[in-house]
Amino acid sequence: MGYAVLRQPDPRIAARVHAALGESQTVLNVGAGAGSYEPADRYVLAVEPSAAMRAQRPAGAAPALDATAERLLFDDNSFDAAMATMTIHQWGDVEQGLREIRRVSRGPVVILTMDTAVLQQFWLVDYFPEVIALDHARYPSIEQVRDNLARGSAEVRVDVVPMPIDCTDGFGEAFYARPEAYLRPQVRAAMSGFGLADPGAVQRGLERLEADLADGAWDHAHGRLRDQAEHHGALRLITATT
């Protein structure tokens, strides 16, 4: 299974993203990847610099241009709205990318990202601290994103997005109640932090997690999560409106 299979958009998260887009009829999706969370009921144009990710877009998906967030080749106010989901941590210049996404949108700008300060409190840090540390270093802070979007914007709202227990999107916290999933190589392969971390550190974490699952230590510490319908963790939806 590849990235596009394991990172299927969760309909409950998608509903929040689409609601934040308001009544916009034309949407630019920046750093669009395989097309997760693109609305199907309006015109969408995607921007994605990775040929590998563009190749994983499903048949019938919005057209995708080879371009970067930092240099959007569109006139000012070209779109009713713009969106960027789980991508800003991969931009070379976050502030420039946010200026550009704000420039080309005459309506809401919707960003789905992680608050990695909160992610450091997630139980996964006990097993893979190097992975969590890498994510913390790569992701811009929520304050940085909010403050940059607020320039010239009337309002910026930051909402916690609950992670459902059966989430279909393989975010880092998506398996909060299904710890066995992290032992699967294909699940880890869909999370960029695991790919960037030292393989030896990842292997040591896997061995600790496997042992704690086998002897019940994980369930003793975190077993209540297996019946918790949703997790209010690090996932954030940032919406800037004019």
LINBELRA-V654336 format. One record per helix or strand of 2 or more residues. SS is the DSSP state (h for helix, s for strand). FROM is the first residue (numbers start at 0). LEN is the number of residues. If there is no record, write none. Layout:
BEGIN
ss:SS from:FROM len:LEN
ss:SS from:FROM len:LEN
END
This chain:
BEGIN
ss:h from:2 len:4
ss:h from:10 len:10
ss:s from:25 len:5
ss:s from:42 len:5
ss:h from:50 len:5
ss:s from:63 len:2
ss:s from:80 len:5
ss:h from:87 len:3
ss:h from:93 len:11
ss:s from:108 len:6
ss:h from:115 len:4
ss:h from:122 len:4
ss:h from:128 len:10
ss:h from:141 len:9
ss:s from:154 len:6
ss:s from:162 len:2
ss:h from:178 len:5
ss:h from:184 len:5
ss:h from:191 len:5
ss:h from:198 len:17
ss:h from:216 len:11
ss:s from:229 len:2
ss:s from:234 len:7
END
